Structures are given as structure tokens and as C-alpha cells.
Amino acid sequence: MGATSNICDYATEAPRITSSSSSISDVPYSRLTVQTSLSLPEMTPRIIELCKELFKNWSKQDDSCFHVETVSGGITNLLLKVSVKAESGDTESVTVRLYGPNTDYVINRERELHAIKYLSAAGFGAKLLAVFANGTVQSFINARTLVPADMRIPNLAAQIAKELHRFHQVEIPGSKEPQLWNDIFKFYEKASVLEFVDGEKQKKYRTISFTEIHDELVELKELTGRLNSPVVYAHNDLLCGNIMANDEQGKLHFIDFEYGSYNYRGFDIGNHFNEYAGYDCDYSLYPGKDEQYHFFKHYLQPDKPHMVSVKDLEALYVETNAYMLASHIFWALWALIQAKMSPIDFDYLEYFFLRYNEFKKQKGGCLSLAQSFLQGS
Ligand SMILES: Nc1ncnc2c1ncn2[C@@H]1O[C@H](COP(=O)(O)OP(=O)(O)OP(=O)(O)O)[C@@H](O)[C@H]1O
């Protein structure tokens, strides 16, 4: 994006926060914090101050040249668009992402920042322009955000599958250990010892059997482990809100790598299919076999989708639908932690039950499919 090359004339050097966060050492860093609890008018001067500190080209601009607006209240973060009228008359825009309070309980920020540099170099997501105490500044992407129904339009599904194939080729330096079970068991540890002040919530929470969940996790981990799903750098949260499309350029943008990690390919795909349910969590919209095969063909062989063998399709079908179960448990446990920690007015406890009940509903079919596949192979 043309505008970003000017903005990238940095005012400050980003310090190395820790030895493992060297990926952000070449973008400017500020120790400023912007409280997410402020209203937009209260926040605006602080955001302007932050941008002026971070970007040399903007440091002398009058405050009246800045325009700050909300792009999205997201479930996790607050995203702002900052536009600045340059002397030339051109308007440059960036996004400022303020991390939601308590999101560190479920998001590993160091892991995210480490990966962004490499993903961005491979052409994924918005460019990381700066980091500050409780957020990041990234380039503004001129594209529309998909809605749930878009993801199953055959053309778009093929494009997403191809892009996911490309995403899974990116190599991020560091440990290649898949994180799924580490993350799930960490969530489990936190989620199983919560206490709610609200009596109703506590009563509902008490109905959850964590022994049962633990047994489910052990069984699922053992079975999925036998499927030999390739380990790739996975997005892990590929819902429609994290996919943007520029229809004129025919270009897709995957954004928001907060949950990205080395992980099982089947998890990333199964998790994406779960998102067909949309914001109303209507799991009857989960893609059927034909839709899944269409996706798999473009994922496995983007240049020759018709050459994919039935054997490969069947194997990926089994793998994806076993890991789809893990996706339900992952987000169910995530929701429990959010129910306690997040200030956002959303019924996370109810969301736990939605995902966990769907897991229980799908478990029998998916696991017996995997078992008979393993017996036959
Ligand atoms: N760089 C960008 N340029 C333009 N729009 C963006 C950019 N990043 C995000 N958006 C828009 O803001 C929305 C929310 O962004 P994002 O997913 O990063 O926030 P979030 O708080 O993590 O949301 P959630 O937790 O719901 O995934 C996106 O769906 C997209 O519409």
C-alpha cells in the first residue's frame, strides 16, 4: 500500500522486549497505553499522541489533520482506523488495534508478534507498522469482510482453500511443536477452577463435569494422534470475520493471527468448517461431504484440483472431522475463561454449552469414522 511507505519512516526504534520477540525489533515501539474503557472522543487525543510518537512523518502534523473512527468492536479487541491528511493532500490510513482487557489469559501475544513478521513477508494479513504497550498499528486493508454465507460459495471456498494451502507453507522460525493439546490443557487448567460472583452463573458452571471433559480430551488426543495429520503453521481461527476479499483484484486477505501456531492441518480446516455455522451457531450449516471435498481438492492441489485421488480425499475427510471435534472443545474451554475474565457483554457461558453440546452430538459419528478408517488402513 503506497501510503504505508511514508508512514514507515519511523520516529523511534522498537526495543527488543525479550530475546524471543526479536521479530518486532524492526518496527517502532512505544510504551504508551491507551485505555480501552475510554469513549472514542476521550481516546482520540491519546491515539493521536501515540501515532505522532510512533511515526516521524506524522509528528509535526496538526491534530486537526487526524481522524479517528471505530472499525470494529470485535469480540476480543477494539479496532480503530486512523486517517491523516498529509501535506500533499493525500490521506493515509492505518488501523490501531487495542488488545481487549484480560485477553492475555487466552492469547499468547509474544507468539503472535513473532509470527506476524514472517506471515506479513509471505503476503498474509496487514503489515505490522508499530507496537505499543497494549496494542499494535497495522496497515489498513481496503477490502470487504466476508459474511458466513460467503465461505460456502464454491468460487470463494476454492479461493479460501488455495490461500490456506499457501498459508500452511509459511515457515515460522522457532519450535515446530503443535500447540493444540498444550493450549487445550492450559485452557482446561484455568477453566476448571473458576468461581463466579454471580450466583446464577456459578450454579450453571457447577453443572459442568470437568472429569468428563478430561476423559473426552484424553480419548480425542489419543485417536487424533493416530491420524498423522501434518503439522503446519495454522491460523486456528479462520472465521468469516478474519477473511477479507477485494473482489476487483480477486484477492483474499487472511487477518488476525492471534491464535496462530504450529498445529495440525486437520484442526485448521475442521475449525474453519465449524465457522460455516455463522454467528448464530447454526451447526446444521456445517458443510456436507461434497462441499468438503470441493474444498479439499483446492487445498490439496491448488493447480490441479481434479487430479486429487479419492483416497486422499477420504483421508482428509476423516482427519478434518476428527479435529473438528477438538475445535469445539477448544472454543468451549476458551469461552469458560472468557465468561470469567472478559468485560464484554456476551453470554460466554452459554457459548460453552453450545460448543460442548455440539461436540457431544458429533462425537460418535466422527470417532467411529476415524476408527474404521484406521482399522482399514
Ligand atoms: N488491517 C485491517 N484493515 C481493515 N479492516 C480490518 C483490519 N483488521 C481488521 N479489520 C476489520 O475489523 C474486524 C475485526 O478485526 P479483528 O478480527 O482483528 O478483531 P478482533 O477483536 O480480533 O475480532 P474477533 O475477536 O471477533 O476475531 C475484521 O472483521 C475486519 O472487518
Ligand as a Chemical Component Dictionary entry (heavy atoms), coordinates in Angstrom:
data_LIG
# 
_chem_comp.id                   LIG 
_chem_comp.type                 NON-POLYMER 
_chem_comp.pdbx_formal_charge   0 
_chem_comp.three_letter_code    LIG 
# 
loop_
_chem_comp_atom.comp_id 
_chem_comp_atom.atom_id 
_chem_comp_atom.alt_atom_id 
_chem_comp_atom.type_symbol 
_chem_comp_atom.charge 
_chem_comp_atom.model_Cartn_x 
_chem_comp_atom.model_Cartn_y 
_chem_comp_atom.model_Cartn_z 
_chem_comp_atom.pdbx_ordinal 
LIG N1  N1  N 0 -5.997  -4.201  8.824  1  
LIG C1  C1  C 0 -7.313  -4.062  8.671  2  
LIG N2  N2  N 0 -7.803  -3.236  7.730  3  
LIG C2  C2  C 0 -9.139  -3.057  7.587  4  
LIG N3  N3  N 0 -10.072 -3.668  8.342  5  
LIG C3  C3  C 0 -9.655  -4.509  9.291  6  
LIG C4  C4  C 0 -8.252  -4.756  9.518  7  
LIG N4  N4  N 0 -8.136  -5.632  10.539 8  
LIG C5  C5  C 0 -9.381  -5.925  10.934 9  
LIG N5  N5  N 0 -10.315 -5.286  10.190 10 
LIG C6  C6  C 0 -11.784 -5.353  10.352 11 
LIG O1  O1  O 0 -12.076 -5.378  11.741 12 
LIG C7  C7  C 0 -12.759 -6.604  12.089 13 
LIG C8  C8  C 0 -12.277 -7.119  13.428 14 
LIG O2  O2  O 0 -10.879 -7.317  13.369 15 
LIG P1  P1  P 0 -10.138 -8.412  14.191 16 
LIG O3  O3  O 0 -10.657 -9.771  13.798 17 
LIG O4  O4  O 0 -8.700  -8.199  14.026 18 
LIG O5  O5  O 0 -10.615 -8.047  15.659 19 
LIG P2  P2  P 0 -10.883 -8.986  16.862 20 
LIG O6  O6  O 0 -11.203 -8.150  18.011 21 
LIG O7  O7  O 0 -9.733  -9.932  16.990 22 
LIG O8  O8  O 0 -12.179 -9.759  16.439 23 
LIG P3  P3  P 0 -12.633 -11.200 16.851 24 
LIG O9  O9  O 0 -12.178 -11.429 18.232 25 
LIG O10 O10 O 0 -14.105 -11.087 16.693 26 
LIG O11 O11 O 0 -11.943 -12.112 15.853 27 
LIG C9  C9  C 0 -12.475 -7.551  10.937 28 
LIG O12 O12 O 0 -13.520 -8.489  10.792 29 
LIG C10 C10 C 0 -12.376 -6.615  9.754  30 
LIG O13 O13 O 0 -13.680 -6.297  9.301  31 
# 
loop_
_chem_comp_bond.comp_id 
_chem_comp_bond.atom_id_1 
_chem_comp_bond.atom_id_2 
_chem_comp_bond.value_order 
_chem_comp_bond.pdbx_ordinal 
LIG N1  C1  SING 1  
LIG C1  N2  SING 2  
LIG C1  C4  DOUB 3  
LIG N2  C2  DOUB 4  
LIG C2  N3  SING 5  
LIG N3  C3  DOUB 6  
LIG C3  C4  SING 7  
LIG C3  N5  SING 8  
LIG C4  N4  SING 9  
LIG N4  C5  DOUB 10 
LIG C5  N5  SING 11 
LIG N5  C6  SING 12 
LIG C6  O1  SING 13 
LIG C6  C10 SING 14 
LIG O1  C7  SING 15 
LIG C7  C8  SING 16 
LIG C7  C9  SING 17 
LIG C8  O2  SING 18 
LIG O2  P1  SING 19 
LIG P1  O3  DOUB 20 
LIG P1  O4  SING 21 
LIG P1  O5  SING 22 
LIG O5  P2  SING 23 
LIG P2  O6  DOUB 24 
LIG P2  O7  SING 25 
LIG P2  O8  SING 26 
LIG O8  P3  SING 27 
LIG P3  O9  DOUB 28 
LIG P3  O10 SING 29 
LIG P3  O11 SING 30 
LIG C9  O12 SING 31 
LIG C9  C10 SING 32 
LIG C10 O13 SING 33 
# 
